[in-house]
Amino acid sequence: MKKAVPFGALALSYIDPYNLEYLSFSVIERLAKLQHVDFAVHFSIMDLHRNIDMELDPKRDLFKDALPGWRDRVPAEALSKKSLPN
């Protein structure tokens, strides 16, 4: 995709992953090398609420590719369904 954007063009990258598991941060890093690019990234809060217990399971850890190091930045007490706003 990056090669298809003319040099110096104003670009908008709209990222709407079906599932955060399938979004790799390396995609964002490559697109960020464009000279002029803005990002709009959609994270489905409804999906996260519905699947939070499964997504926060350290054995599963599907967010590590999309959000490297996120577990180190989120307090342990925040890693539960009870901690989410209603």
C-alpha positions in Angstrom: 0.0 0.0 0.0 2.8 2.4 0.9 4.3 2.1 -2.6 1.0 3.1 -4.2 0.9 6.5 -2.4 2.7 9.3 -4.4 5.6 10.9 -2.6 4.5 14.0 -0.8 0.8 13.2 -1.0 -1.5 13.9 1.9 -2.7 10.6 3.1 -5.3 9.3 5.6 -4.9 5.8 6.9 -8.3 4.5 8.2 -7.7 1.3 10.1 -10.8 -0.7 11.2 -9.7 -4.2 12.1 -12.3 -6.9 12.3 -10.5 -8.1 15.4 -7.5 -6.6 17.1 -5.8 -9.9 16.9 -5.4 -9.4 13.2 -3.8 -5.9 13.4 0.0 -5.9 13.7 1.7 -2.7 14.9 4.2 -3.2 12.1 1.5 -2.2 9.6 1.1 1.1 11.4 4.9 1.6 11.6 5.3 1.1 7.8 2.5 3.5 6.9 3.9 6.0 9.4 7.0 6.4 7.1 4.9 8.2 4.5 5.8 11.9 4.4 2.3 13.2 5.3 0.0 10.7 6.9 -2.8 10.9 9.5 -4.3 7.8 11.2 -7.8 7.1 12.2 -7.9 3.8 14.1 -11.2 2.2 15.2 -11.1 0.0 18.3 -14.5 -1.6 19.0 -15.3 -1.0 22.6 -18.4 -3.1 22.4 -16.4 -6.1 21.2 -13.8 -5.5 23.9 -16.4 -5.3 26.7 -18.1 -8.5 25.4 -14.8 -10.5 25.2 -12.7 -8.8 27.9 -12.2 -11.8 30.1 -10.9 -13.8 27.2 -8.8 -11.0 25.8 -7.1 -10.3 29.2 -6.0 -13.9 29.7 -2.2 -13.8 29.6 -2.0 -17.2 27.9 -4.0 -15.8 25.0 -2.4 -12.4 24.7 -3.6 -11.5 21.2 -3.1 -7.8 21.7 0.7 -8.0 21.9 1.2 -7.6 18.1 -1.2 -4.6 17.8 -0.2 -2.9 21.1 3.4 -4.0 22.0 4.1 -3.7 25.7 0.5 -2.8 26.7 0.6 -5.2 29.7 3.5 -3.2 31.2 1.6 0.0 31.0 -1.8 -1.1 32.4 -2.1 -1.4 36.1 -2.9 -5.0 37.2 -6.1 -3.9 39.0 -7.4 -2.6 35.7 -7.1 -6.0 34.1 -10.6 -7.2 34.9 -14.2 -6.8 33.7 -15.1 -5.1 37.0 -12.7 -2.2 36.2 -14.4 -1.2 33.0 -17.0 1.6 33.0 -20.6 0.5 32.3 
